[in-house]
């Protein structure tokens, strides 16, 4: 049975800028979008406009998950920030992000620290 989706949120401070990190675990499908959307909203309410989504624990993303990433991208860009994805599994990168063009819309990083340091 697949692991139940979970989001853990923390903040990295980089050169005076707070970067909200959302550590994701489980399948990012329609049943998971409410939890991720709530964690994202909590980060925004705390004043973050820069977000790193840590995909190390994600084995699957559905079209509902992809739609949510596009929504987050628009919201962060509109607020003067951006969304970044870190530690994406190679199969998801190649079969989903690269194949559908998401790699050109969302910045991808090997590590969470690398993504957070890109904000300066």
C-alpha positions as CSV (number, residue, x, y, z in Angstrom):
1,X,0.0,0.0,0.0
2,X,1.4,3.4,-0.9
3,X,2.5,5.7,1.9
4,X,-0.1,8.2,3.0
5,X,0.7,11.7,1.7
6,X,2.3,14.1,4.3
7,X,3.7,17.6,4.2
8,X,6.2,18.9,6.7
9,X,6.9,22.7,6.6
10,X,10.0,24.6,7.7
11,X,11.8,27.8,6.8
12,X,15.4,28.4,5.6
13,X,16.7,32.0,6.0
14,X,19.0,33.0,3.1
15,X,20.6,36.4,3.1
16,X,17.6,37.9,5.0
17,X,15.0,36.2,2.9
18,X,12.8,33.5,4.3
19,X,12.3,30.4,2.0
20,X,9.5,28.1,2.9
21,X,10.4,24.5,2.4
22,X,7.6,21.9,2.0
23,X,8.9,18.4,2.5
24,X,6.5,16.0,0.7
25,X,6.1,12.3,1.3
26,X,3.8,9.9,-0.5
27,X,1.8,10.2,-3.8
28,X,0.9,13.7,-4.9
29,X,-2.5,12.9,-6.3
30,X,-6.1,14.4,-6.0
31,X,-6.4,13.1,-2.4
32,X,-3.2,14.9,-1.4
33,X,-3.9,18.3,-2.9
34,X,-5.9,19.7,0.0
35,X,-3.1,19.0,2.5
36,X,-0.4,20.5,0.2
37,X,-2.6,23.6,-0.6
38,X,-3.1,24.2,3.2
39,X,0.7,24.0,3.9
40,X,1.4,26.3,1.0
41,X,-1.3,28.8,2.3
42,X,0.3,28.6,5.8
43,X,3.7,29.5,4.3
44,X,2.2,32.4,2.4
45,X,0.3,33.6,5.5
46,X,3.7,33.6,7.3
47,X,5.0,36.0,4.6
48,X,6.9,33.6,2.3
49,X,6.9,34.3,-1.4
50,X,9.7,31.7,-2.1
51,X,8.9,28.1,-1.8
52,X,11.0,24.9,-2.2
53,X,9.0,21.7,-2.7
54,X,11.2,18.8,-1.5
55,X,10.1,15.8,-3.7
56,X,12.6,13.3,-2.2
57,X,9.7,11.3,-0.7
58,X,7.4,11.5,-3.7
59,X,7.1,8.5,-5.9
60,X,4.1,9.6,-8.0
61,X,2.5,12.8,-9.2
62,X,-0.9,12.9,-10.9
63,X,-2.4,15.6,-13.2
64,X,-4.1,17.0,-10.1
65,X,-0.7,17.5,-8.4
66,X,0.7,19.1,-11.6
67,X,-2.2,21.5,-11.8
68,X,-1.5,22.5,-8.2
69,X,2.1,23.2,-9.0
70,X,1.0,25.5,-11.8
71,X,-1.3,27.3,-9.4
72,X,1.5,27.7,-6.9
73,X,3.8,29.0,-9.7
74,X,1.3,31.7,-10.6
75,X,0.7,32.7,-7.1
76,X,4.4,33.0,-6.2
77,X,5.2,34.9,-9.5
78,X,2.3,37.3,-8.9
79,X,3.7,37.9,-5.4
80,X,7.2,38.6,-6.7
81,X,8.6,35.2,-5.6
82,X,8.9,31.8,-7.2
83,X,8.5,28.1,-6.6
84,X,11.4,25.6,-6.9
85,X,11.4,21.8,-6.8
86,X,14.3,19.9,-5.2
87,X,15.3,16.2,-5.0
88,X,13.0,15.1,-7.8
89,X,13.3,11.4,-8.6
90,X,14.8,10.8,-12.0
91,X,11.8,8.9,-13.3
92,X,9.4,11.7,-12.4
93,X,11.7,14.2,-13.9
94,X,12.1,12.4,-17.2
95,X,8.6,10.9,-17.6
96,X,6.6,13.8,-16.3
97,X,8.4,17.1,-15.8
98,X,10.6,16.9,-19.0
99,X,8.0,15.2,-21.1
100,X,5.3,17.7,-20.3
101,X,7.5,20.8,-20.2
102,X,7.3,21.5,-16.5
103,X,11.2,21.5,-16.3
104,X,11.0,24.7,-18.3
105,X,8.4,26.3,-16.1
106,X,9.7,25.4,-12.6
107,X,13.3,25.6,-11.5
108,X,14.7,22.2,-10.5
109,X,17.5,21.6,-8.0
110,X,19.5,18.6,-6.8
111,X,19.2,19.7,-3.1
112,X,16.9,21.8,-0.9
113,X,19.9,23.9,0.2
114,X,20.9,24.6,-3.5
115,X,17.4,25.8,-4.2
116,X,17.2,28.0,-1.1
117,X,20.6,29.5,-1.9
118,X,19.4,30.5,-5.4
119,X,17.2,33.1,-3.8
120,X,19.2,36.2,-3.3
